[in-house]
């Protein structure tokens, strides 16, 4: 059902303004935790060689992964038509890469990226804010399902519970520690510097599923839990931006600030 603003402006939004998805993706801190989780899992995916094909990922791993997250953010806050146009553009870019390489990106690899956005949306919000209800989790799934359906992805799960099962299967079947994994984390360290790299891995240890944590041998991130406890208490005195400004280098500051939405 259209909300009042949609009726008044004649615009339909891809995600309802009151959706839990907008609350999650409308806060830069949460989005950066989604970024951290995706950065870990991207490195383990058996199709990570596709990200190496263009050379953009090893040359600028933070920028490449951050652009993926910011593109998703743009879609979730766009009108229905603009969001669909952005999704179509993403699909076209992937088709160009497939043509250049002379083969197709596996269907499961497309689903994996979509599943990451669903899972880390849930995990990051629950880590930083509160537990989500099953209804809210289903709403998150439905939004990203619509993205996948627009992209023409095959064999998408029908419903949140079916996604939970398929997500678990994908984590077992499509993840491995490889030379590309090792190289990508080496690039993370190079581009972040040692202190930020340490912080990234601690955040990842808290937010990623057990399978990812096991393959990457991430050490316990509980050292950050007292900081997160303080974080949850500091909203009223506006200290929350410390975490997000510490995680990524200064050159990303404007992009990070742009992720905060009213």
Secondary structure, DSSP 4 states (H G I P E B T S, - for coil): ---HHHHHH---BSS-TT-HHHHHHTSHHHHHHHHHHHHHHHHHBTTHHHHHHTSHHHHSHHHHHHHHHHHHHHHHTSBHHHHHHHHHHHHHHHHHHHHHHTS---HHHHHHHHHHHHHHHHHHHHHHT-PPPHHHHHHHHHHHHHHHHHHT-SS--SSHHHHHHHHHHHHHHSB---HHHHHHHHHHHHHH-HHHHHHHHHHHHHHS-HHHHHHHTPPP-GGGHHHHHHHHH-GGGT-THHHHHHHS-GGGHHHHHHT---
